[in-house]
Amino acid sequence: MTYDPATVRELVGIIESWINREPQNSQIYSFDFNTRTFTFTQDQMGARLDGDELYNLIRDALDRKDYQAVISVSSTPLTPSVTRVELMNSFSLISSFTTETTNDANRNQNIILACQAVNRAVLPGETFSFNQATGQRTEQKGYLPAAAIAGGTTVDEVGGGVCQVSSTLFNAAVMADMTIVERYPHAWPSNYVDKGRDATVNWPNLDFKFRNDGNTPIFIVSYYKNRQCTVEIYGANLGPGESRQLSTQVVDVTYPPEEPLYEQNVMLPPGTLQEKKKARTGYIVETYKSYLRNGVEYRREKIFESNYKMIQQVMEWN
């Protein structure tokens, strides 16, 4: 009797196809934005049969004409590199930041709409744009006139106040170890965050952007409640005991002149004197990102320098 080695090899390949399978890593299956909980797929063990060993054992039996030989081989178990238990212990709330709002109903309505636009955002790995998320803030979308900064003074503008949402998101994003792509300070410090921790936006030229450079997605929850704006970011933990914090340092202060600048405005009624611009102190502020392990800082890096320019008081008269 004779045999064809190629046929033996083909049969061994069929057996390998029955047994061999790659291990299946557990993955994020879903995130419930209402309950803030993750679900994950079940990891699966893999198996690998040594086809060369089986081929040689069969050929040895055939060569010695032992046609009743019983050949026993075992597959090697392959363990997944990511298990469901590991993911369950690794995914949770990464960062959260809250700011206090005012009692201005129009402004709070704008904050509510901006929070709703940002809420439920998922970033598998791309860049998040605040302006893209909200779109242009218009009356048709429900945005109302509220105080905003323009031309060095405060004016009512449709969508005024949404910068509080972008600033709150900025702080949460840095604390979640996101890469900040684009951020601008206000013309003067805001009253809802410390100097150097704000992020102004203005359609369409000023935007706030950040990028998720991790291998797993993040999930953003943002909401308004009881005159508070909150942003939470969920995803893979930064590591055992790891956290990130923001800190700031004022490195220069410029005080405005004591005397105001007077400008005539012939459109005013005769004998009128009114304030056009408030005097504001100028600041240069450095913003730092701190890396902490078990609450102890082991690294700090400067991420921004904010220049809030001094503004001299301007009075109009006629």
Secondary structure, DSSP 4 states (H G I P E B T S, - for coil): ----HHHHHHHHHHHHHHH-B--B---EEEEETTTTEEEEPPPB-EEE--HHHHHHHHHHHHHTT-TT------PEEE--SS-HHHHHHHEEEEEEEEEE--S-HHHHHHHHHHHHHHTTEEESSSEEEHHHHH-S--GGGT--EEEEEETTEEEEEETTTTHHHHHHHHHHHHHTTPEEEE----SS--SSS-TT-----BTTTB--EEE--SSS-EEEEEEEETTEEEEEEEEE--STTEEEEEEEEEEEEEPPPSSPEEEE-TTSPTT-EEEEE--B-EEEEEEEEEEEETTEEEEEEEEEEEEE--B--EEEE-
